[in-house]
């Protein structure tokens, strides 16, 4: 697939309105040249009332639009755009886009699906996916959505810092309504609360990366038993497995030894946080994302947002091969076991210090 095709596909998918965006892009290409007011009118006609500026910025950034005048735009290659849009219309004609982990008005919502007496993550049915911010936009064949969907809503209160967990059964048709997913609350005619006792009758066919990470210290008492019972089925309880915090702490100590200011849970943008950052002269020298039970694509997306001299993805040894398949050229791998061993062994600590130091020195040499 060409780069232009990839850009247009991304725009369509993250719009959460596939038919509206495809229609808008086709109208745009057919017209070729529009002033600002006509462009905004075209977007509103397609159903995009709340964020037209963001869509226009994206089209300019990807080189699909360019300015002819200050307030006049033209499609760069309208024949090619039309050809791709026609192809995308056919591709999406029998598919649904589901934003898994989308940060909506009431927290993030993750999706599982039932098949007989098994429950698994909906992403296993996806023919493709696109990661944008913290969401993984799943492209799922419509005819594979035949049984009930389990929606897991996780909402973190920004004031109390408590995390609320809600479980819903929803009809598969509800996934065609992105507005419900954005709200994180599904209408009663399409959903009902999923009770833990009922869910325990099912077998959960999940991998480590399918589990939703929660911190038990942030869960109100009313939800704690629910979360504990569904541990290793729906939830990964932070701190009880994987030693994520311990690994981050060890990386932080190494950074301090090497003379860097260290920031844990370093803010990137909005709610996005980087696990560990080494800072020198106000700039990020090294960025670390530790993935033990989480989503590799999500971690790599966060690293892509960081302007750092060197970037590291820390994963367990048995996930190295999987990580290499999607690893960008500017990200280096470190085995989580190597970091854990460095806390217990001087020799391992020295080796890890050398590995990180060598990477920083190489990048510094390239810059100069």
C-alpha positions in Angstrom: 0.0 0.0 0.0 1.3 3.4 -1.0 2.0 6.1 1.7 -0.9 8.2 0.3 -3.2 5.2 0.7 -1.9 4.6 4.3 -2.6 8.3 5.2 -6.1 8.3 3.7 -6.9 5.0 5.5 -5.7 6.5 8.8 -7.8 9.6 8.3 -10.9 7.5 7.6 -10.3 5.1 10.5 -9.6 7.7 13.3 -12.5 9.9 12.2 -14.9 7.4 13.9 -17.3 8.1 11.0 -16.1 6.0 8.1 -19.0 6.6 5.7 -19.0 10.4 6.5 -15.3 10.7 6.0 -15.2 8.7 2.8 -18.0 10.9 1.4 -16.3 14.1 2.4 -13.0 13.0 0.8 -14.7 12.0 -2.4 -16.5 15.4 -2.6 -13.3 17.2 -1.8 -11.4 15.4 -4.6 -14.2 16.0 -7.1 -14.2 19.7 -6.4 -10.4 20.0 -6.3 -10.2 23.6 -5.1 -12.2 25.2 -2.2 -12.0 28.2 0.0 -12.1 27.9 3.8 -15.9 28.4 4.2 -16.8 25.9 1.5 -14.3 23.4 3.0 -15.9 23.8 6.5 -19.4 23.5 4.9 -18.4 20.3 3.2 -17.1 18.9 6.6 -20.3 19.8 8.4 -22.4 18.3 5.6 -20.5 15.0 6.2 -21.3 15.2 10.0 -18.0 16.7 11.3 -19.3 19.6 13.3 -17.0 19.6 16.3 -13.4 19.4 15.0 -13.1 20.6 11.4 -9.9 22.4 12.0 -8.2 19.2 13.2 -9.2 17.3 10.1 -8.0 20.1 7.8 -4.7 20.2 9.7 -4.3 16.4 9.2 -5.0 16.7 5.5 -2.4 19.5 5.2 0.2 17.5 7.3 -0.2 14.4 5.2 0.2 16.4 2.0 -3.3 15.6 0.7 -4.3 19.3 0.7 -2.1 22.3 0.1 -2.8 26.0 0.3 -3.2 28.0 -3.0 -3.9 31.2 -1.1 -4.1 31.9 2.7 -7.8 30.8 2.8 -8.0 28.6 -0.3 -7.1 24.9 -0.6 -6.6 22.4 -3.4 -6.2 18.6 -3.5 -2.6 17.8 -4.5 -3.4 14.7 -6.6 -7.1 14.4 -6.9 -7.2 11.6 -9.5 -5.1 9.4 -7.2 -7.1 10.4 -4.2 -10.3 9.4 -6.0 -8.9 6.1 -7.0 -7.8 5.3 -3.4 -11.2 6.5 -1.9 -13.0 4.2 -4.3 -10.8 1.3 -3.2 -11.3 2.2 0.5 -15.1 2.3 0.0 -15.0 -1.3 -1.2 -12.7 -2.3 1.7 -14.8 -0.8 4.4 -18.2 -1.9 2.9 -18.3 -5.0 5.1 -16.2 -3.8 8.1 -16.7 -1.9 11.4 -14.1 0.3 13.0 -13.9 -0.1 16.8 -11.7 2.2 18.9 -10.4 -0.2 21.5 -9.1 1.7 24.6 -10.5 5.0 23.4 -10.3 7.9 25.9 -14.0 8.9 25.9 -16.0 11.2 28.1 -16.2 8.5 30.8 -12.8 6.9 30.7 -11.4 4.3 28.4 -13.4 1.4 27.0 -11.9 -2.0 26.0 -13.7 -4.7 24.1 -13.9 -8.5 24.5 -16.3 -10.8 22.5 -18.1 -14.0 23.4 -17.8 -17.1 21.2 -19.8 -20.0 22.7 -18.5 -20.4 26.2 -15.3 -18.5 25.5 -14.5 -14.8 25.8 -11.5 -13.2 24.1 -10.3 -9.7 23.1 -12.1 -8.3 20.1 -8.7 -7.4 18.6 -8.2 -11.0 17.7 -11.0 -10.7 15.0 -9.4 -7.5 13.5 -8.0 -7.8 10.0 -6.0 -4.6 10.6 -5.6 -1.9 13.2 -4.2 1.6 13.6 -2.9 3.1 16.9 -3.6 6.7 17.5 -2.9 8.2 21.0 -3.9 5.5 23.4 -6.6 3.8 21.3 -6.1 0.9 18.9 -8.6 1.3 16.1 -9.7 -2.2 15.2 -10.9 -2.9 11.6 -13.3 -5.9 12.1 -15.4 -7.8 9.6 -19.0 -7.0 10.3 -20.1 -10.6 9.8 -17.7 -11.8 12.6 -19.7 -9.7 15.2 -22.4 -12.3 15.9 -22.3 -12.7 19.7 -22.5 -10.4 22.7 -19.6 -8.0 23.3 -18.1 -7.4 26.7 -17.2 -3.8 27.2 -14.9 -2.9 30.0 -15.0 0.7 31.0 -12.1 2.1 33.1 -12.5 5.6 34.4 -9.9 7.5 36.4 -11.2 10.4 38.4 -8.7 13.3 37.8 -9.5 14.8 41.3 -9.7 11.8 43.6 -7.3 9.7 41.4 -9.6 6.8 42.0 -10.3 4.3 39.2 -13.8 3.1 38.6 -14.5 -0.1 36.7 -17.7 -1.0 34.8 -18.6 -4.1 32.9 -21.3 -4.2 30.2 -22.8 -6.7 27.8 -23.6 -4.9 24.6 -25.3 -6.0 21.4 -22.8 -6.3 18.6 -24.8 -3.7 16.6 -23.8 -1.1 19.2 -20.3 -1.1 17.8 -21.5 0.6 14.7 -22.4 3.7 16.9 -19.1 5.5 17.6 -21.0 8.1 19.6 -21.7 5.5 22.3 -18.1 4.5 22.5 -17.0 8.1 22.8 -19.3 8.6 25.8 -18.2 5.2 27.3 -21.9 4.8 28.4 -24.2 2.5 26.3 -27.9 3.1 25.9 -30.1 0.7 27.9 -31.8 -0.8 24.9 -28.4 -2.0 23.6 -26.6 -2.9 26.9 -26.9 -4.3 30.4 -24.4 -4.6 33.3 -22.3 -7.8 33.2 -22.1 -9.5 36.6 -19.0 -11.1 37.8 -20.8 -14.3 38.8 -22.1 -14.7 35.2 -18.7 -14.0 33.7 -17.0 -16.7 35.7 -19.0 -19.4 33.8 -16.9 -18.5 30.7 -13.4 -19.5 29.8 -11.2 -16.4 29.1 -8.9 -17.1 26.1 -6.5 -14.2 26.7 -2.8 -13.5 26.3 -0.8 -11.4 28.8 -1.0 -8.4 26.5 -4.8 -8.7 26.4 -5.3 -7.9 30.1 -6.2 -4.4 31.2 -3.8 -3.0 33.7 -5.2 -1.5 36.9 -3.6 -0.3 40.2 -5.4 -1.9 43.1 -4.5 1.0 45.3 -6.6 3.3 43.1 -9.7 1.0 43.0 -12.5 2.1 45.4 -13.6 -0.6 47.9 -16.9 -1.2 46.0 -14.9 -2.5 43.0 -12.0 -4.3 44.6 -13.5 -7.8 44.8 -14.8 -7.5 41.2 -11.3 -6.7 40.0 -9.6 -9.4 42.0 -12.0 -12.1 40.9 -11.3 -11.2 37.2 -7.5 -10.9 37.6 -5.7 -12.8 34.8 -9.0 -13.0 33.0 -9.8 -9.3 32.3 -7.4 -7.4 34.5 -3.7 -7.4 35.3 -3.4 -6.0 38.8 -0.4 -3.7 38.8 2.3 -4.7 41.3 1.2 -8.3 41.7 3.0 -9.6 38.6 5.6 -8.4 36.2 7.5 -6.1 38.5 6.9 -3.1 36.3 7.5 -0.5 39.0 10.7 -2.3 40.1 12.1 -2.2 36.6 11.2 1.5 36.2 12.9 2.1 39.6 16.1 0.3 38.5 16.2 2.3 35.3 15.7 5.5 37.2 18.7 4.6 39.5 20.9 3.9 36.5 20.0 7.3 35.1 20.9 9.1 38.3 24.2 7.2 38.5 25.0 8.4 35.0 24.3 12.0 36.0 20.9 12.6 34.5 17.9 14.1 36.0 15.2 11.4 36.1 11.5 11.7 35.6 9.2 8.8 36.3 5.7 8.8 34.7 7.0 11.7 32.6 4.1 13.7 31.0 4.1 13.6 27.2 0.7 15.1 26.2 -2.7 15.0 27.8 -3.0 11.8 29.9 -0.1 10.1 28.2 2.9 9.3 30.4 6.3 7.9 29.6 7.6 5.3 32.1 11.1 6.8 32.6 12.9 9.7 31.1 16.6 10.8 31.5 16.8 14.6 31.2 19.8 16.7 30.5 19.8 20.5 30.0 16.0 20.4 29.8 15.8 17.9 27.0 15.1 14.2 27.1 18.3 12.2 26.5 16.8 8.8 26.9 13.1 7.6 26.9 12.0 4.2 28.3 8.7 2.4 28.0 8.4 -0.9 29.9 5.9 -3.4 28.6 5.3 -6.5 30.6 1.6 -7.1 30.3 0.5 -4.2 28.1 0.2 -3.4 24.5 3.5 -3.1 22.4 1.9 -0.8 19.8 0.6 1.5 22.5 4.1 1.8 24.1 5.7 2.4 20.7 3.2 5.1 19.9 4.1 6.9 23.1 7.8 6.6 22.2 7.0 8.1 18.8 5.7 11.2 20.4 8.9 11.8 22.3 11.8 13.8 21.0 14.7 11.9 22.7 18.3 11.3 21.7 17.7 7.5 22.2 14.6 5.5 22.9 14.3 2.1 24.6 11.5 -0.5 24.7 11.9 -2.8 27.7 10.1 -6.2 27.2 10.4 -9.7 28.6 12.7 -12.1 26.8 9.8 -14.2 25.4 8.4 -11.1 23.7 11.6 -10.0 21.9 10.8 -11.7 18.6 7.3 -10.2 18.5 8.6 -6.8 19.4 11.2 -6.9 16.6 8.5 -7.4 14.0 7.1 -3.9 14.7 10.1 -2.1 16.1 10.9 1.3 14.5 14.5 1.9 13.5 15.0 4.6 16.2 13.9 2.3 19.1 16.3 -0.1 20.9 15.3 -3.2 22.8 16.3 -4.1 26.4 15.2 -7.4 28.0 13.2 -6.9 31.2 15.1 -9.8 32.8 18.4 -7.9 32.2 17.1 -4.9 34.1 15.7 -7.1 37.0 19.1 -8.9 37.2 20.9 -5.5 37.4 19.2 -4.9 40.7 20.7 -8.1 42.2 24.1 -8.3 40.5 26.9 -5.8 40.3 28.2 -7.5 37.1 24.8 -7.3 35.5 24.4 -3.7 36.6 27.8 -2.7 35.1 26.8 -4.4 31.8 23.5 -2.6 31.6 25.2 0.7 32.5 27.6 0.1 29.6 24.7 -0.8 27.2 22.7 2.3 27.9 25.8 4.5 28.0 27.0 3.2 24.7 23.6 3.9 23.1 23.6 7.5 24.4 27.2 8.1 23.3 26.5 6.7 19.8 23.5 9.0 19.4 25.5 11.9 20.7 28.2 11.3 18.2 25.6 11.1 15.3 24.1 14.4 16.4 27.4 16.2 16.5 
